[in-house]
């Protein structure tokens, strides 16, 4: 039985909390590396966060047969 996957079924509150934690991490990396030779390394962390969120959305579209739900 195939079921249409809707973005309304996604846990948006969880995503907001995850992005807030990621944002806090980026701010801490920026403040810890400011005025050092590692300045600007927070940009790499932002790229990883964006890639992770993109992969999360791609994987959430996969509907495994036999999965509970």
VMD Tcl script that draws the C-alpha trace (Angstrom):
set ca {
  {0.00 0.00 0.00}
  {1.55 3.24 -1.14}
  {0.84 6.39 0.81}
  {1.42 9.92 -0.43}
  {4.15 11.63 1.60}
  {3.18 15.17 2.57}
  {5.31 17.88 4.09}
  {2.46 18.45 6.54}
  {3.47 15.15 8.15}
  {6.97 16.45 8.83}
  {7.91 17.43 12.38}
  {8.64 21.12 11.76}
  {9.12 21.95 15.44}
  {11.94 19.42 15.64}
  {13.56 20.98 12.57}
  {13.36 24.43 14.20}
  {15.08 23.14 17.34}
  {17.79 21.38 15.32}
  {18.46 24.54 13.31}
  {18.63 26.59 16.51}
  {21.23 24.20 17.95}
  {23.18 24.29 14.67}
  {23.05 28.08 14.67}
  {24.39 28.16 18.21}
  {27.22 25.86 17.16}
  {28.09 28.08 14.20}
  {28.14 31.16 16.44}
  {30.43 29.40 18.92}
  {32.82 28.29 16.17}
  {32.89 31.85 14.84}
  {33.57 33.38 18.24}
  {36.22 30.77 19.10}
  {38.14 31.22 15.85}
  {37.82 34.98 15.48}
  {41.23 36.69 15.12}
  {43.03 33.36 14.64}
  {44.39 31.59 11.60}
  {41.16 29.55 11.57}
  {38.94 32.59 11.10}
  {36.20 31.87 8.60}
  {35.94 28.18 9.43}
  {32.35 28.72 10.54}
  {31.41 29.02 6.86}
  {32.41 25.38 6.33}
  {30.10 24.41 9.21}
  {27.23 26.29 7.58}
  {27.80 24.33 4.37}
  {27.64 21.06 6.31}
  {24.43 22.11 8.05}
  {22.79 23.00 4.73}
  {23.97 19.72 3.18}
  {22.67 17.77 6.17}
  {19.24 19.40 6.03}
  {19.07 18.77 2.29}
  {19.96 15.10 2.75}
  {17.41 14.85 5.55}
  {14.64 16.03 3.21}
  {15.79 13.68 0.44}
  {15.87 10.68 2.76}
  {12.50 11.57 4.25}
  {10.95 11.17 0.78}
  {11.94 7.49 0.65}
  {9.03 5.20 1.50}
  {10.37 1.83 2.64}
  {8.10 -1.16 2.07}
  {6.95 -2.73 5.29}
  {7.80 0.33 7.36}
  {5.42 0.99 10.23}
  {3.19 3.94 9.78}
}
mol new
graphics top color blue
foreach p $ca { graphics top sphere $p radius 0.5 }
foreach p [lrange $ca 0 end-1] q [lrange $ca 1 end] { graphics top cylinder $p $q radius 0.2 }
display resetview
